[in-house]
């Protein structure tokens, strides 16, 4: 019975969020069980180009370090904001969401070569947080019950928290930068005088992922989206 309940809950998670978070958890589990090592996963342009280890283009986004506080912290934020995006502004637009993943991953891979980062999963999480925060500017956030602020400040609060933990902020800055590029090209520039839409989801992705929306008028408020964590919990102003 418990297994069936878990299976039902698991299958209710949107497909992109479910796939990505599951891949991250399974990758970490495989490392913990010593089935693979981080040396087989990290981003290395030389090994990719000269030895055709192309899987590193993907696996460097799946490993967040050994199981511990940092891993759990990243998984909670990844799951929470990935799901809120997929069920919010990307509802019924799975192909567009996948395209954002591909666009963000490509930019991070290019930038990652210049800043010598070997794992980009945390930067990818920050990118998701950034895009969600800019699309929900009126949501009030509460971080660990200590700070109250508007949603657009959340990526910077996370960067400050990362700094307090002694981590490098280069990863956070990369996620913020890529998130801003996507947000500008997708949400800002098309609405500017003389602007246009530069990001167009390829038709083959739409054929693969998009299905007719059951209720095109459904637009859940942040309070109706997944939550329950005090780490960056939000409430819409006036709600």
C-alpha positions in Angstrom: 0.0 0.0 0.0 2.8 2.4 0.9 4.6 1.6 -2.3 1.4 2.3 -4.3 1.0 5.6 -2.6 4.6 6.5 -3.2 4.3 5.5 -6.9 1.2 7.6 -7.3 2.8 10.6 -5.7 6.0 10.1 -7.8 4.1 9.9 -11.1 2.2 13.1 -10.3 5.5 15.0 -10.4 5.8 16.7 -13.8 7.9 14.8 -16.2 10.9 17.1 -16.6 11.2 17.7 -12.8 10.8 14.0 -12.2 13.4 12.9 -14.7 16.0 15.4 -13.7 15.7 15.0 -9.9 15.6 11.2 -10.2 18.7 11.2 -12.4 20.5 13.4 -9.8 19.5 11.1 -6.9 20.5 7.9 -8.8 23.8 9.4 -9.8 24.6 10.3 -6.2 23.5 6.9 -5.0 25.8 5.2 -7.6 28.7 7.2 -6.3 27.9 6.5 -2.7 27.7 2.8 -3.5 31.1 3.1 -5.4 29.6 1.8 -8.6 31.0 4.9 -10.3 33.4 7.7 -9.2 33.1 11.5 -9.6 36.2 11.2 -11.9 34.0 9.5 -14.4 31.4 12.3 -14.3 33.1 15.7 -14.1 33.3 18.2 -17.0 36.5 17.9 -18.9 36.7 19.4 -22.4 39.8 17.4 -23.4 38.3 14.1 -22.5 35.1 15.0 -24.3 36.8 16.2 -27.5 39.8 13.9 -27.7 38.4 10.7 -26.1 34.8 11.2 -27.1 33.5 10.9 -23.5 30.4 12.9 -24.4 28.4 11.7 -21.4 30.4 14.2 -19.3 28.3 17.0 -21.0 25.3 15.6 -19.1 26.7 13.9 -16.0 28.4 17.0 -14.7 24.9 18.4 -14.1 23.8 15.4 -12.2 26.3 15.1 -9.3 26.0 17.5 -6.4 28.6 15.9 -4.1 28.4 13.3 -1.4 25.2 12.9 0.6 25.1 15.6 3.2 23.7 19.0 4.0 24.9 20.6 0.7 23.4 17.8 -1.3 20.0 17.9 0.5 19.9 21.7 0.3 20.5 21.6 -3.5 18.0 18.8 -4.0 15.2 20.6 -2.1 15.7 23.8 -4.1 16.1 22.0 -7.4 12.9 20.0 -6.9 10.9 22.9 -5.5 11.7 25.6 -8.1 12.0 23.2 -11.1 8.5 21.9 -10.3 7.1 25.4 -9.7 8.3 26.5 -13.1 7.0 23.4 -14.8 3.6 23.7 -13.2 3.5 27.5 -13.4 4.8 29.5 -16.4 5.7 26.4 -18.3 2.4 24.5 -17.7 1.4 22.8 -21.0 4.7 23.9 -22.5 7.0 20.9 -21.8 8.9 21.4 -25.0 9.7 25.0 -24.1 10.9 23.9 -20.7 13.2 21.2 -22.2 14.5 23.9 -24.5 15.3 26.1 -21.6 17.2 23.2 -20.0 19.2 22.7 -23.3 19.8 26.4 -23.7 20.9 26.9 -20.1 23.1 23.8 -20.2 24.8 24.9 -23.4 25.6 28.4 -22.1 26.9 27.0 -18.8 29.1 24.5 -20.6 30.6 27.3 -22.7 31.1 29.6 -19.7 32.3 26.6 -17.6 35.3 26.1 -19.8 36.6 29.6 -19.0 36.1 29.4 -15.2 37.3 25.8 -14.8 34.2 24.4 -13.1 33.9 20.7 -13.2 30.3 20.2 -11.9 27.5 22.6 -13.0 24.4 21.2 -11.2 24.4 23.9 -8.5 24.7 26.6 -11.1 21.8 25.0 -13.0 19.6 25.1 -9.8 20.4 28.8 -9.3 19.4 29.4 -13.0 16.0 27.8 -12.3 15.6 29.8 -9.1 16.5 33.0 -10.9 14.0 32.5 -13.7 11.2 31.6 -11.3 12.0 34.6 -9.1 11.9 37.1 -12.0 8.6 35.7 -13.1 7.1 36.0 -9.7 8.3 39.4 -8.5 5.4 40.0 -6.1 5.9 36.9 -4.0 7.3 37.6 -0.5 10.0 35.1 0.6 11.0 33.9 4.0 14.4 32.4 4.4 15.0 30.2 7.4 12.5 32.4 9.3 15.2 35.1 9.5 14.9 37.1 6.3 11.9 38.5 4.5 12.3 39.9 1.0 10.8 40.0 -2.5 11.3 36.9 -4.8 13.8 38.6 -7.2 16.3 38.8 -4.3 16.2 35.0 -3.7 19.2 34.1 -6.0 21.3 36.7 -4.3 20.3 35.5 -0.8 21.3 32.0 -1.8 24.6 33.3 -3.0 25.2 35.0 0.3 24.3 31.8 2.2 26.7 29.9 0.0 29.4 32.4 0.8 28.7 32.0 4.6 29.1 28.2 4.2 32.6 28.8 2.7 31.7 27.9 -0.9 32.8 29.6 -4.0 30.3 32.1 -5.4 31.5 31.6 -9.0 28.9 28.8 -9.4 26.1 31.0 -8.1 27.2 33.9 -10.3 27.2 31.6 -13.3 23.7 30.4 -12.6 22.5 34.0 -12.1 24.1 35.1 -15.3 22.7 32.3 -17.5 19.3 32.7 -15.8 19.3 36.4 -16.6 20.3 35.8 -20.3 17.4 33.4 -20.7 14.9 35.7 -18.9 16.0 38.7 -20.9 15.8 36.9 -24.3 12.5 35.2 -23.5 10.6 37.7 -21.3 12.1 41.2 -21.7 13.6 41.7 -25.2 10.5 40.5 -27.2 8.5 43.2 -25.5 10.9 46.0 -26.2 10.4 48.5 -29.1 12.1 46.9 -32.0 12.7 43.7 -30.1 11.9 40.2 -31.2 11.9 36.6 -30.1 15.3 35.0 -30.5 14.6 31.8 -28.6 12.3 29.5 -30.5 11.7 26.0 -29.4 12.6 23.5 -32.3 9.5 21.8 -33.8 10.9 18.4 -33.1 10.9 19.1 -29.4 7.2 20.2 -29.6 6.3 17.0 -31.4 8.1 14.9 -28.7 6.9 16.6 -25.6 3.9 18.8 -26.0 0.4 17.4 -25.5 -3.0 19.3 -25.6 -3.5 21.2 -22.3 -6.4 19.8 -20.3 -7.4 23.2 -19.0 -5.8 26.1 -20.8 -7.3 28.6 -18.3 -5.7 27.0 -15.3 -3.0 29.2 -13.8 -2.1 28.2 -10.2 -1.0 30.8 -7.7 2.3 30.3 -5.9 0.3 29.2 -2.8 -1.1 26.3 -4.8 2.2 25.2 -6.1 4.4 22.7 -4.3 6.1 23.9 -1.1 6.2 23.3 2.6 9.8 24.3 3.2 10.8 27.3 5.2 13.9 27.6 3.0 12.7 30.2 0.6 9.0 29.8 1.1 6.8 32.4 -0.7 3.6 34.2 -0.4 2.1 36.5 -3.0 1.5 40.1 -1.9 -2.1 40.9 -1.4 -2.9 37.2 -1.1 
